[in-house]
Amino acid sequence: MGRVVVAGDDGSAAGRAAVAWAEREARLRGLTLSSGDLAEPHRAGRDVELLVRPSPAADARGAVAAVSGRPVVFVPDPPARLPDRVAVGVDGRDPADEAIGFAFEAARLRGAALRAVHAWTLPAEAAETPFAVPEEDRATWEDQEVQVLSDALRPWRARYPDVEVQQDVLSFPPPQALSHASTTAGLLVLGHRTGRTASAVLATTRCPVAVVAG
């Protein structure tokens, strides 16, 4: 049987919050729960499906950089009492399939809706102009981004037909868009390739954040 491993359980409030979250997640996934050391996550046993640790009080970038091989969930102290809704950051032009798949499965296990967040910015030529961008142009670009996100999610919607998906296309930098999404989510899922974004989000969010390699 696979395991959920809790790292950093030192008896502190942060450690207890991570353990409580891991216990619930283990029950949802039908896995066993154990404690371990996350100093070298790449050396965790092959039966470990999920690593859980307290959110770093400092050096969020270093914590994210240490993620390797399997998902790591960072649990804040105390975690906000938020609904079971899952949110996932999606780069529609280069989707991180491992993270998207993790988010869909997490939503399925919880019987929860999935909010897919795609951040976008104005084209360079528009951002550099000294004049206001016409609303018609902005609407056209936004419609294009909505279609990009829809295309990225289409195969996952087919694989998880019972998961309600809410698409959210936001004209903000990714860290800001994802931090905003985390305020109404019980779990935020990010791809590891967005290490800088994940580090920025960890510093501001109050919900558990899953960082998924691949």
C-alpha positions, -999 to 999 in steps of 0.1 A, spaced: 0 0 0 12 35 -8 21 60 19 15 97 28 47 109 46 47 138 69 80 157 73 88 183 99 65 169 126 84 184 155 54 188 178 50 225 170 17 240 159 30 240 123 39 203 125 5 194 140 -13 213 112 7 193 86 -1 160 104 -38 168 106 -40 176 69 -20 145 60 -43 122 81 -73 134 62 -56 131 29 -45 96 36 -80 86 44 -93 101 12 -67 83 -9 -68 50 10 -31 53 20 -11 47 52 4 76 71 39 78 84 66 103 94 98 109 76 126 134 67 121 157 37 157 169 37 163 147 6 129 141 -10 144 123 -40 154 95 -17 119 88 -4 107 52 -9 89 43 -41 58 36 -22 55 72 -11 28 89 -31 26 122 -13 49 142 10 34 167 34 53 194 53 47 227 71 49 257 49 83 273 52 85 303 75 114 315 54 132 305 22 101 295 3 122 293 -29 146 268 -13 117 247 -2 101 246 -36 135 239 -53 138 208 -31 106 192 -46 116 162 -67 98 132 -81 66 132 -61 40 159 -51 48 179 -19 20 197 -1 29 227 21 4 232 49 3 267 65 -1 272 103 -29 275 109 -45 265 76 -75 286 67 -109 270 72 -118 270 36 -142 248 15 -130 217 -2 -128 234 -36 -95 228 -54 -77 254 -75 -50 247 -101 -27 271 -120 -27 263 -157 -4 277 -183 -27 270 -213 2 272 -238 25 249 -219 2 229 -195 19 209 -167 0 176 -171 12 161 -138 -2 191 -118 -34 192 -137 -40 155 -132 -32 158 -95 -57 186 -92 -85 167 -110 -80 137 -89 -80 158 -57 -112 174 -68 -127 139 -76 -118 125 -42 -133 155 -24 -164 156 -46 -154 192 -51 -154 217 -79 -121 225 -96 -111 261 -104 -86 263 -132 -67 296 -132 -49 309 -163 -31 342 -159 -24 364 -189 -9 398 -197 -15 422 -226 6 417 -257 39 436 -257 28 461 -283 -3 469 -262 15 471 -229 40 496 -243 16 520 -259 10 553 -240 -27 551 -249 -55 532 -232 -62 498 -247 -96 498 -264 -121 475 -246 -128 457 -279 -92 447 -283 -89 436 -246 -121 415 -250 -107 399 -281 -74 389 -264 -93 376 -234 -115 355 -256 -84 340 -271 -70 332 -236 -103 315 -226 -100 293 -257 -64 284 -249 -74 273 -214 -104 254 -227 -81 235 -251 -57 226 -224 -84 213 -201 -104 194 -228 -87 160 -224 -89 162 -186 -126 170 -187 -131 139 -208 -111 118 -183 -130 132 -152 -165 139 -165 -179 141 -129 -156 169 -118 -172 204 -122 -146 227 -137 -147 265 -134 -125 283 -158 -109 316 -146 -89 337 -169 -73 366 -151 -53 395 -165 -28 396 -136 8 383 -131 6 346 -122 16 350 -85 -11 376 -80 -37 356 -99 -30 324 -80 -28 341 -46 -63 355 -53 -76 321 -63 -62 306 -30 -85 328 -9 -115 306 -18 -98 272 -21 -90 244 3 -61 233 -19 -41 251 -45 -21 230 -70 10 243 -89 34 228 -113 70 226 -102 83 242 -134 68 275 -121 93 275 -91 95 313 -88 57 316 -90 52 288 -64 77 305 -40 58 338 -43 25 321 -37 37 302 -7 47 334 10 12 348 8 -14 320 8 -32 306 38 -44 273 22 -24 242 16 -3 243 -16 6 212 -36 37 215 -58 38 188 -84 70 180 -103 69 171 -140 
